[in-house]
Amino acid sequence: MLKFVTVSRDMPTKRAAEERSHDFAEIYADYAAAKAAEQAARCSQCGVPYCQSHCPLHNNIPDWLNLTATNRLEEAYQVSQSTNTFPEICGRICPQDRLCEGNCVIEQAGHGTVTIGAVEKYITDTAWEQGWVKPIAPPVERDQSVGIIGAGPGGLAAADMLRRAGVQVTVYDRNDRAGGLMTYGIPGFKLEKEVVMRRIDQLEQSGVEFVMNCAVGEDLSFDAIRGKHDAVLIATGVYKSRDLGGPGSGAQGIVKAIDYLTASNRVANFGDRVAEFESGELNASGKRVVVIGGGDTAMDCLRTAIRQGALSVKCLYRRDRANMPGSQREVANAEEEGVDFVWLSAPVAFSGDPVSGVTVQKMRLGAPDVSGRQAPEVIEGSGYVEDADLVIKALGFEPEDLPLLWGYDGLEVTRWGTIRAEYGSGKTNLDGVYAVGDIVRGASLVVWAIRDGRDSAEAILGYLDGTAAIAAQ
């Protein structure tokens, strides 16, 4: 260990932009064993590992880096898996530059951070190749059951933990495939779908039952799910897109990011036929594309449009590069692939129907607002028009009105529409009902949903143990 002084940071080889921008395969190659061990050996083995404390899951990062450096890979996988249900997924899509790697001590010292995410991915991919990842076989089966509404990362993480304790688990989801945004939201060039599907297959082999194409409130009532199970976990995520007004905002050719990405993922990764894609409504081929927004969803839309053969791809964001919420690594990847970022710009109107242009107002950054970020201000007389045949709104997501959607007004929500739940456990105001992930905390990261799912699973086990004890008296 401690080789950071003599060994430089070295990421896995990234495919050339000219090559990768024509397909949806992941852009990074895998580490060779020797390279993974070399890079893991750069870890300084801090007494107080900031990488670990800044990871939402508090992964034992120095430990599995040490094990990788000393070629004890199966042990490294076991240590990694002990705190993270899906390490190979987090290794691919976590914004490590803002979390573990961004807080690496040797990065702060100017030596370049340890490539934590790439090593994490390598460890678990190797575990799958070597057959170390097995279906869950709980030592004792319990007769208690938990119903989980939502097959995204939070729900799946809880399902994994509950099965390991022998609980019978049924997952309900309105989509035809499990995985939530990992399946239909995140493009294959960041997360190939086989990586998600094999985890779902592992859970099915472990005894988790999946009920797909099941919309709660339509196909099955919330009361029916509560009546069938000893406890219920709500992990629906947030899918309601934030809208954008202004003259002409209802024109044909102005679409939501989630609709655009879902159609692309279905076609490119699963070979599904999607009418809106085939008609061109959700297809960027040959079009001048403008994406509005500066988060990771906007980056996904931009890079997808490049791969679909767009004529040009531009991103409008009302702040500057330093103040954007998306990963800087993703911005760099997008720029390499041909995306044009138009900083300090905001749309105010749309022309044509179908859309043919976006009227843009230039901005400057003023005094900080209540969040501490500099607020954008309009520069008068700076408006101009960006030509566009397809405008994608990537402004983030809000929670759906679940009490209304499910026809059940007993579930307490906050003024933001998220479910009111106890911190740490996810316990709601309803007995035996818990909630986790984005539907509680608002749109956030996959790693936080995994953390919430694992924490709530522990709380649910405590609840089930308590009800079992009462029943035995």
N, C-alpha and C positions, 0 to 999 in steps of 0.2 A: 504494500500500500504506500501512500504518500508520494506517488510518482508524478504529481502534478508539476513539479519543478522541472523535470526532465522530459516529460511526455506532454505534448500539446493536445488540446481538445480536438477530437476528430469525430464528426457525425458520420453515420452510414452514408454511402454514396447516394446522391440525389440524381435521379434521371434528368437528362437535359430537358429544358423547357420545350424545345422543338419536338421532342419525342413524346413527353408525357401529356402535352396539351391536346393530344388527339385520342386519348383513351381515359378510362375511369379506373385504371389500376393504381395502387398506392405508389407514391412518388419516391419513397425511400427504399433502398435495397436493405437486406438483412446484414447484420454484422456477421463476420466470420468469428469462430470461437476465439481465436487468438486476439482479434481486435476488440471483442467484447471484454475479454479478461484484461487487456491492456488499458482500456478506457475506464473500467471499473476500478483498476488499481490506482487511478489518479485521486480517488477519494482521500480526504485528509483525516477521516475517522474522528470527527470533531467530538469533543466531550459534550458539547451542547449542539446537536445537529439541527441547524435552522431549516434544512431541507425537510426534515421530518416534522418539525413543529408547524411549518407552513403548508404541509400537505393536509387537506381536509380529512383524509383517512389516517393521518399520522403513521404512514407506512414506515417500517423499520428499514429505511433506505441504506444507511451505512452497513447494516448487517448483511443484506443481500448483495450489496456491492462487494463486500469482503469475500463472501462465499463464491461469487462469480469470478473474482480475481484469482481465487485459489482452486478453481475448477471443481467446485462442489455445487454443481448446478441444480441437482434435484433438491438439495437442502435449500438453495436460494429460492427455488420455486415455492417450497413449502412455507418459507418465511414470508415471501411476498403474498401468497394466497391467504395467509392467516389474517391479514388485515384488509385485504382488497378482494372483493368477489370477482372482479374482472380486470386483472392487472394488464392483460394484453390489449384491452380496449383503452384503458387510461394511458398506457404507454404510447398509444397512437394519437389520441385526440385531446388529452389534457393540455392546457396552455402552460406547459412547464416553465416557459419564460416568465410567467407571472407568479408561479407557485414554487415548487421545489428548486428548480434550477436557478430561478431568479433570486433565491435566497441562499445559494451555495456560498460557503465561506471563501473558497478559493476564487470564485467569480468576483467577490468583493475585493479580493487581494490582487486582481488583475491577471490571473492565470487562465481564465476561461473556465466556465462551469463544467462539472462532471455531466456527461450526457446521460442523465438519469432515465429519461423517458425511453431512449433507444435501448438501454440495457434492460429496462423493465420489459419492454416488448420482446427482446431477444430471449430472456429467461423463460417466459411463458410460451412463446412460440416453440422453443426447444422442448418444453414439457409436453406440449401436444404431440410433437413429432416423435418423442420417445415413449409415448403412452403413459406418462406419469399422471395425466389428468383422468380421473376415474369418475363414473357416476357416483352420486352420494349414496352411501349405505349406512343409515343411522343404526346405532347399536340396539336401540329399542324403538319400536313403533308405538305411537300414541294414538288413542282413538279420538283426539280432538282435531278439529279442522279450522283452517283460516281461509277466508275468501279474500283475494287481492284484486282490486279493480284497477287495471292498468298494467300493461306488460312492458313498460319502459325500464330504465336502469334501477330506479328506486324499488319498484315492485319485484323485479327479478332478483335483486340483491336480498330482499326480505325473504323471498321464496327459497332461495338457497340456504339462508341461515335457519329458517324454520324447518326445512327438510332435514338438515343435519341434526336437529333435535328430535326428529321423528314425527313431527306434526304433519297431518295431511293437508296439502295445499292445492287450491284451485285458483287459477289466474283467469280473469275475465278481461277481454279487450275488444274494442269495436272494430279494430283492423283485422285483415285476413292473415297477417303475420305478426308474430311477437317481436319486441325490440323497441317499439316506440320510435323516437327520433333517431335512435341508433340505426334503425332499419330504413326508415323513409325520409329522415331529415338530413342526416350527414351523408355527403357524397362518398362514393366508393374510393375516390383517390385519397381520402383521409382514413376511411375505415371500410375495407372490403367486407362485403356482406357475409362471406363464408365465416369470418371471424365471429360475427354475431350469431349466425345460425348454428354453429357448432356448440356454443354455450347453451342455446335454447334446447338443442337436441340433448345435451348433457342433463339439463333439468328434467326433460321429459323422461329420459332413461332413469332418472332418480326418483320418479314417481309424481312429479308435479303435473297436474292436469291443466291443460290450456283450453279455454272455451273462447274461440275466436268468433269474429263477426257478431259480437254480442254488445249491443248498445244498451247500457243501463238506462232505465226509464222508458225504453221502447220494447226491446226484446225480453228484458227481465227487470223486475222492479228492485229498487234498493232494499225494500223490506224483505223481498224473497231471498236476497243474498244474505241479509242479516239473519233471517230465520233458518237458513241452511247451515250456517257456520257458527262456531263458538266465538270467533272474533273476525273483524273485517279491517282490511287496510286499504285506504284510498291512495292511489298513486297514479292519478290520471295525467299528470303534467299540465302544461298550459298550451293551448293550441289556438286561442283566439288572437288573430293578427291585429296589431295596432294599425289603425287606418290613417289615411292621409287625405285631407280635404283640399279645397281650392278649386277654382274654375276648371272644368273639364276632367275632374278626377274620376268620373264614372265612365270614361271612354273605353271602348274596346282596346285591348292591348296593354292595359294597366292591370297587373296581376299581383297576387299575394305570393310572398316567398315560399310559404309552406306548400302551396298548391304546385308551384313551379318545381321545387325540389322533390316533392313526392312523385310527380309524374316522371321526372328524370330518373330517379332511383328505380322506379318500377320498370322502366324501359331498359335502361342501361345495365342494371344489375340483376334483374330477375327475368327479363325478356317478356314482361307483360305487355299487352296491347292497351294503350291509353288513348281514347278518342281525342282528347284535348291536345295530346302531343302530336298525333297524326294529322290533325287539322291545322297545326301550326300555332294554336292559341298558347300552348305552354312549351314551345320549341323555339330556340334562339337562332336556328340555322338561317344564315343569310341576312340577319337583322342587325340594326343599330340598337344596341341594348344599353339602357341606363338603369343602374341599380341604386336605390336610395337607402342609405343606412351605412353605419360604420362598425357593426358588430361582426361576430363570426358567421352568423347566418348570411349577412351580406357578402362576406368573402366566399362562402360556399356557392352563392348564386353567381357571382362574378366568374369564378373559375369553372363552374358548370357551363356557363354561356360560351366561354372560350372553347370548351371541348365539343359543344354542339355545333361549332362552326359559325359563330356570330361574325358579322362584318366588322363591328367595333364594339368594345365593351368599356363603359365608363362608370365610375362610382362617384356619386355625389354625397359629400359629408359636410355637415355644417361647422364642424370644428377642424382643427389641423391634425396632422399625423400624430403628434405627441399626445393628443387628448382623445384619440379614438379608443373605443372599448375593445375592439378586436385584437387578436394576437398579432404582434409585429412580425412574427415568423410567417403567418398567413398572408399578411400584406406583401411581404417580400416575395413569397411564392407567386402571388397574383401578378405582381409587377413583372416578374421574370417571364410569365406566360402571356403577357401582352395587355394587361388591364391598365387603363388610364385613370388615375385617381384625381378627382377635381376637389381639392380641399377648400374649406371655408365657402361652401356653396350650398344653397337650400332651394328646393323647388317651391314655386308659388302658384303655378298654373300649368295647364296642359292644353295643347292645341291639337285639333283634328280628332276625328272619330271614324275609323281607328286612329289611335294616337300617332302624331307625326313629330311632335316636339315637346320639350319641357322648358318652360320659362324659369330661368335660374336667377336667384338673387345672391350676389356676393356678400360675404359676411366678414366681420372681424371679431376678435375675442376681446370682451370687455372685462369688467370686474367679476370676481368669483361669485357664484350664486350660493344658495344655502347648502349645496352639496360640496362646496369648495372648489368646483370646477369653474373655469372662466366661461361666462355666458356669451353665446354668439350674439352679435348685434348686426343689424342690416346696414350695409353701405349704400346710401341713397344714390339712385341714378346708375347703379352698376349692373342692372339686369340685362340678360341676354338669353338666347334660345339654344338649347342643345337638341340636335336632331335625334329622334328616337322612333323606332318601330315597335319596341317592347320595353315597357317600364316595369320593373320589379320592386315592390315595396317590401323592404326588409327592415322594418322599424321595431322589431321585437314582438313579444307575445304577452297576452294578458289571460287571466283565468276565465274560463266559461262560468256562467251562473249555474253551478251544480244543483242547488236547491230547486231552481226552476226547471233545469234540464231533466232532473230525476223525479220531479213532482214530489219533493220531500223537503218541507220547510223547517224541519227540526234541527238540521245541521247548521251550526253557527259558522258564519264567515266574517272576515274582517271588512273594513271599509274599502279595501282594494279588491275584494272578491275572492281572496285566498281563504282557505279553510283555517279557522282558528284552532290551533293545536299547541299542546304543551311542548316547550322547548326540550329537546333531547329524546323524549319518548314518542312524540307525535300523537299523544292522546287527545281526542276531541271531547266535545261536551256530551257525546252519546256513549253509553256504556259499551265497552268492547269494540269501539270503532276508533281507528287510528288513521293518521294521514301523514304522508311524507313527500319530499321532493318539491318540484316547482309549484305544485298546487298549494303548498304551504309557504314556501319562501319566495315565490315569484320566479320568473325565468332565470335559470342559473346554469351551473355546469353539471355534466354527467357525474363527475366525481362527488359533488355534494349530494346528488340524489342517491348514489351508492352508500354514502355515509349515513344519510337519513334512514335508508331502508334497513341497514344493518342495526342501527341504534333502536329503531322501532321494533324490529324483530325480537331483540332482547327484552324490550318492554312488554311485548305481547306474550312472550314466554312466561314472564313474571305474572301477568294477568291470568294466563291459563293455569299456571300452578296454583294461584290463589283460588280460582273457581273450582279446581279439582279438589283442593283441600276442604272447601266449604261443602262440596257435594258429598265428600266422604264422612262428614260429621253426622 
